[in-house]
């Protein structure tokens, strides 16, 4: 990435352009971060239409208050994620409180637990999305393996630890069952398929 396009400098220029009222800057910002904002909003709110509305609200806030972002405090991406999380939790709290006031199911403790869970899940999603692709792929693989251990344990009627032990043993057996034939020769017993 050329130095002139480095995020801190880009962030500073974007904030200055927004402060001058450049509509093109808002469009560029939206193109770059709308999917992030929408994804985080959807993660907290759990509703596509509410996430659409919140996405519009976040970018409207940025347009109306461009000086609320300080490039010296950190990346614009992180600030937008925090703003989205804060507004989404406020919206969820408002709608949840209104539902409780109208006699909806649950308690205020349930609502607060839901808010905490949604907020933590959105932060975790943001962290994972911000990781370099190889690290993100490794985390996703670890998650899938963990889920596979649990599914295997359930299928076999054993504990998760026993399923892990059996899967590790299976992987070790596969690793030692390699093809000793000449390259291009069809595999024999114990060879790779």
C-alpha positions as CSV (number, residue, x, y, z in Angstrom):
1,X,0.0,0.0,0.0
2,X,1.5,3.4,-0.9
3,X,2.3,5.7,2.0
4,X,-0.2,8.3,0.8
5,X,-3.0,5.8,1.1
6,X,-2.1,4.6,4.6
7,X,-5.2,4.6,6.8
8,X,-4.2,7.2,9.4
9,X,-3.5,9.8,6.6
10,X,-6.6,8.7,4.7
11,X,-8.7,9.0,8.0
12,X,-7.4,12.5,8.6
13,X,-8.1,13.6,5.0
14,X,-11.6,12.0,5.1
15,X,-12.4,13.8,8.4
16,X,-11.3,17.2,6.9
17,X,-13.3,16.6,3.7
18,X,-16.4,15.8,5.7
19,X,-15.9,18.9,7.9
20,X,-15.8,21.0,4.7
21,X,-19.1,19.4,3.7
22,X,-17.9,17.4,0.7
23,X,-20.8,15.1,-0.3
24,X,-18.4,13.0,-2.4
25,X,-16.4,12.2,0.9
26,X,-19.6,10.9,2.5
27,X,-20.2,8.7,-0.6
28,X,-16.6,7.4,-0.4
29,X,-16.9,6.7,3.3
30,X,-20.2,4.9,2.8
31,X,-18.7,2.8,0.0
32,X,-15.8,1.8,2.1
33,X,-17.6,1.1,5.4
34,X,-21.3,0.5,4.8
35,X,-21.0,-3.3,4.9
36,X,-19.0,-3.1,8.2
37,X,-21.6,-0.8,9.8
38,X,-24.6,-2.8,8.5
39,X,-23.0,-6.1,9.6
40,X,-22.4,-4.8,13.1
41,X,-25.9,-3.3,13.4
42,X,-27.5,-6.5,12.2
43,X,-25.4,-8.5,14.7
44,X,-26.7,-6.3,17.6
45,X,-30.3,-5.8,16.4
46,X,-30.9,-9.1,14.7
47,X,-33.2,-7.5,12.1
48,X,-32.4,-6.6,8.5
49,X,-34.7,-3.5,8.4
50,X,-33.5,-2.2,11.7
51,X,-29.9,-2.6,10.5
52,X,-30.6,-0.7,7.3
53,X,-32.2,2.1,9.3
54,X,-29.3,2.2,11.8
55,X,-26.7,2.2,8.9
56,X,-28.4,5.3,7.5
57,X,-28.4,6.9,11.0
58,X,-24.7,6.2,11.5
59,X,-23.8,7.9,8.2
60,X,-26.2,10.8,8.9
61,X,-24.5,11.3,12.3
62,X,-21.1,11.3,10.6
63,X,-22.4,13.9,8.1
64,X,-24.0,16.1,10.7
65,X,-21.1,15.8,13.2
66,X,-17.9,15.3,11.3
67,X,-15.8,16.8,14.1
68,X,-17.0,14.1,16.5
69,X,-14.2,11.9,15.0
70,X,-10.7,12.7,16.1
71,X,-8.0,11.1,13.9
72,X,-5.6,11.3,16.8
73,X,-7.8,8.9,18.9
74,X,-7.5,6.0,16.5
75,X,-8.6,4.7,13.1
76,X,-11.9,5.9,11.5
77,X,-12.9,2.3,11.0
78,X,-12.7,1.6,14.8
79,X,-14.6,4.8,15.6
80,X,-17.4,3.9,13.1
81,X,-17.6,0.5,14.7
82,X,-17.8,1.9,18.2
83,X,-20.4,4.5,17.0
84,X,-22.5,1.7,15.4
85,X,-22.3,-0.4,18.5
86,X,-23.3,2.4,20.7
87,X,-26.3,3.5,18.6
88,X,-27.4,-0.1,18.0
89,X,-27.4,-0.9,21.8
90,X,-29.3,2.4,22.4
91,X,-31.9,1.4,19.8
92,X,-32.1,-2.2,21.2
93,X,-32.5,-0.8,24.7
94,X,-35.2,1.6,23.7
95,X,-37.2,-1.0,21.7
96,X,-36.8,-3.6,24.5
97,X,-37.8,-1.2,27.2
98,X,-40.8,-0.1,25.2
99,X,-41.8,-3.8,24.7
100,X,-41.4,-4.4,28.4
101,X,-43.6,-1.4,29.2
102,X,-46.3,-2.8,27.0
103,X,-46.3,-6.0,28.9
104,X,-43.9,-7.9,26.5
105,X,-42.2,-11.1,27.6
106,X,-39.1,-11.1,29.8
107,X,-37.6,-8.8,32.5
108,X,-35.3,-5.9,32.6
109,X,-32.5,-8.4,33.6
110,X,-33.3,-10.4,30.4
111,X,-33.0,-7.3,28.4
112,X,-29.7,-6.2,29.9
113,X,-28.3,-9.7,29.4
114,X,-29.5,-9.6,25.7
115,X,-27.8,-6.2,25.3
116,X,-24.5,-7.4,26.8
117,X,-24.5,-10.5,24.6
118,X,-25.3,-8.5,21.4
119,X,-22.7,-5.9,22.2
120,X,-20.0,-8.5,23.0
121,X,-20.9,-10.5,19.8
122,X,-20.6,-7.4,17.7
123,X,-17.2,-6.5,19.1
124,X,-16.0,-10.0,18.5
125,X,-17.2,-9.9,14.9
126,X,-15.4,-6.6,14.4
127,X,-12.2,-7.9,15.8
128,X,-12.3,-11.0,13.6
129,X,-13.2,-8.9,10.5
130,X,-10.2,-6.6,11.3
131,X,-7.7,-9.5,11.4
132,X,-5.4,-10.3,8.5
133,X,-7.0,-13.0,6.2
134,X,-4.5,-15.8,7.2
135,X,-5.2,-15.3,10.9
136,X,-9.0,-15.0,10.4
137,X,-8.9,-18.3,8.3
138,X,-7.0,-20.0,11.2
139,X,-9.6,-18.8,13.7
140,X,-12.4,-20.0,11.5
141,X,-10.8,-23.4,11.1
142,X,-10.3,-23.7,14.9
143,X,-14.0,-22.8,15.4
144,X,-15.1,-25.4,12.8
145,X,-12.8,-28.0,14.4
146,X,-14.3,-27.2,17.9
147,X,-17.8,-27.5,16.5
148,X,-16.8,-30.8,14.7
149,X,-15.5,-32.2,18.1
150,X,-18.8,-31.4,19.7
151,X,-20.9,-32.8,16.8
152,X,-18.7,-35.9,16.7
153,X,-19.0,-36.4,20.5
154,X,-22.8,-36.1,20.2
155,X,-22.9,-38.6,17.3
156,X,-20.6,-41.1,19.2
157,X,-22.2,-40.6,22.6
158,X,-18.8,-39.6,24.2
159,X,-17.4,-36.5,25.8
160,X,-15.9,-33.7,23.8
161,X,-12.5,-34.6,25.1
162,X,-12.8,-38.2,23.9
163,X,-14.0,-37.0,20.5
164,X,-10.9,-34.7,20.3
165,X,-8.7,-37.7,21.2
166,X,-10.2,-39.9,18.6
167,X,-10.0,-37.2,15.9
168,X,-6.4,-36.5,16.8
169,X,-5.6,-40.2,16.5
170,X,-7.4,-40.3,13.1
171,X,-5.4,-37.3,11.9
172,X,-2.1,-39.0,13.1
173,X,-3.0,-42.2,11.2
174,X,-3.8,-40.2,8.1
175,X,-0.5,-38.3,8.4
176,X,1.5,-41.5,8.6
177,X,-0.4,-43.2,5.7
178,X,1.5,-41.5,2.9
179,X,2.2,-42.7,-0.6
180,X,5.6,-44.3,-1.0
181,X,5.1,-45.0,-4.7
182,X,6.7,-43.0,-7.4
183,X,5.0,-39.6,-8.2
184,X,2.1,-40.1,-10.5
185,X,1.7,-43.8,-9.7
186,X,-1.8,-44.9,-8.5
187,X,-1.9,-45.2,-4.7
188,X,-1.7,-48.6,-3.1
189,X,-2.8,-49.7,0.4
190,X,-2.3,-46.8,2.8
191,X,-1.6,-44.4,0.0
192,X,-3.3,-41.1,-0.6
193,X,-6.4,-41.3,-2.7
